[in-house]
Amino acid sequence: MAKRKAASARTNEKLDTIQKEGRKQTRLETSTRKEMIELKMQLKRMIRVHKYSLIEHPARLLSFQFLIGLVRGLGSFIGATIVVGFIIYLLSSLGYTEVLQDFNSLRSI
């Protein structure tokens, strides 16, 4: 009987510690959620301020958009050059020189 009471007491102690840990974890999750919501709100405010600063200064907006377009165009050109160069390399290594000669004759036109 005494063994059962001791085992029961140990079990109750373990359950209490588990419940306490669960409460701590829940508090931690709640505080983390609050911090995430606060960070999200601050990020939204920063984005809003950035958009308004661009709208208020049309020259800055146009230069920013021009630079974005320039970078996209340059990236597309470099990417297409790499892809076409790789295709020509594959064709030449596989022995399709006739195709490349036809392409070279088109280039001289």
Contacts in CASP RR format, 6 or more apart in sequence:
PFRMAT RR
TARGET T0000
AUTHOR 0000-0000-0000
METHOD contacts of the structure
MODEL  1
MAKRKAASARTNEKLDTIQKEGRKQTRLETSTRKEMIELKMQLKRMIRVH
KYSLIEHPARLLSFQFLIGLVRGLGSFIGATIVVGFIIYLLSSLGYTEVL
QDFNSLRSI
53 60 0 8 1.000
54 60 0 8 1.000
54 61 0 8 1.000
54 64 0 8 1.000
55 61 0 8 1.000
88 100 0 8 1.000
88 103 0 8 1.000
91 99 0 8 1.000
91 100 0 8 1.000
92 100 0 8 1.000
END
